[in-house]
Amino acid sequence: MRKRINSIKWLLPIYFLAATSGTLLLGLVGWLYLSTHETAPGADLWVEFVVLLLLVGPSIGYFVARRYQRKVDALHLAIKQVAIGNMTERLPVGSGDTFEGVYRDFNAMAASLESRVRLLQQFGEADVMQKLQSNQDAVMEERKRLARDLHDTVSQQLFAIHMSASSLPKLLELNPEGARMVVNQLVTMSHHAQKQMRSLIAQLRPLELEEQTLEEALGKWFPDYCNQNGLQGKLEISLPNELSEAIEHQLFLVIQEGMANVVKHARAKHVALTLYDAGHQYVLHIADDGVGFEVDPAKRSSYGLSTMKERAERLGGSTEIRSKPGSGTSIHLSIPKFGQVGSGLQE
């Protein structure tokens, strides 16, 4: 019987019956009092009495509805917290409470979801580390390729610049006009060599995370990258605790991809990179003041979002891109944060 009483379908009729009975009882008592009073009550007194009776029911209904509305609002807020990645959200369960069953089911669902996302993140981290380990040979091959590229491009161009520069003193004496042409060629070749060198250096950037924390690596890499590409950069990092190696590696690659997109597509002057610990998740935000674009789900891969999204999802996270033509672009990435796994989840 107690469970039935705690059910809303039984409680609401009981409250309605109580409000109706109270109104009728108050009306009967008031009518008997006024009818037997020595002095006949005036019309104003009867009107006030009727208004009082009419307010009894709505007043009781309002206080009852407000009580349940608070319960519903708490459940709604908890659902929103889980939806934005706060898997640790739980609702207090009181014995005999009307929403006891609903709150318990929500807590069980949130705990199950937290456990699954935690497991997904652990598998994702293990996968990242396994790939890092297995990619050592690929890294060596890539270094050899870069060495060949340096020899075939920048090295040969530097040799050509050297040869041309060596001939300048003689050429200035014999043919000043021809010397000016050689100087122009030197400027062009040096500019081209500088661009190719920047491109090759950018390909080597992921190695800079080795033996450094993400914050240390970004503190050196981000200002240099902005200076090399003519950007005014703003860097804000707030990470009280150390991240796992897998999460650091994935975030560093996402940041590199995001910044490369800013340089290639945005034509921006300013870029802001923010990375912080939000308590229940790690949040990365990259925003520029570039030309922006119309966000089209079918064309997101052209902006590199698909790769960033895959890296985030591998660790149980999510990625959102916001942009409008002429209003710049912002990339928002979040990865759930979990504490140390102890004896088990407590509900």
Number of C-alpha atoms within 10 A of each C-alpha: 5 7 11 11 14 16 15 13 10 12 15 15 11 13 15 15 12 14 18 15 13 15 18 13 13 16 17 12 12 16 15 11 11 17 12 11 10 8 8 9 12 9 9 9 11 14 11 11 16 14 11 14 18 13 12 15 18 12 12 15 16 10 11 15 13 11 11 14 12 11 15 13 11 15 18 11 13 21 17 13 16 16 10 13 21 21 25 19 18 21 17 10 15 12 9 12 14 19 19 17 17 14 21 17 12 18 21 15 14 22 19 15 15 21 18 13 20 20 14 17 24 16 15 20 20 14 15 20 16 12 11 14 10 11 12 11 10 11 14 11 12 14 14 12 12 16 13 12 15 17 13 11 14 20 16 13 18 16 11 15 20 12 11 16 15 11 12 18 11 11 17 13 9 11 11 14 10 12 20 14 10 18 15 11 14 19 12 13 17 17 12 14 20 13 14 16 17 14 11 16 12 13 14 14 15 15 10 16 19 11 9 11 17 22 19 12 18 22 14 11 16 18 15 13 20 18 11 11 14 12 19 14 17 15 14 14 15 13 14 8 7 10 16 11 16 20 22 17 22 18 23 20 18 22 20 21 16 23 22 17 16 28 18 12 15 20 16 20 16 17 22 16 21 15 19 16 19 14 11 19 19 21 22 20 20 21 23 25 18 23 17 21 17 13 15 9 9 7 12 14 13 10 20 15 21 15 16 25 18 15 24 23 18 21 27 22 22 20 20 13 17 15 19 14 12 13 14 21 24 23 19 15 24 26 24 25 24 17 8 6 9 7 6 7 10 8 11
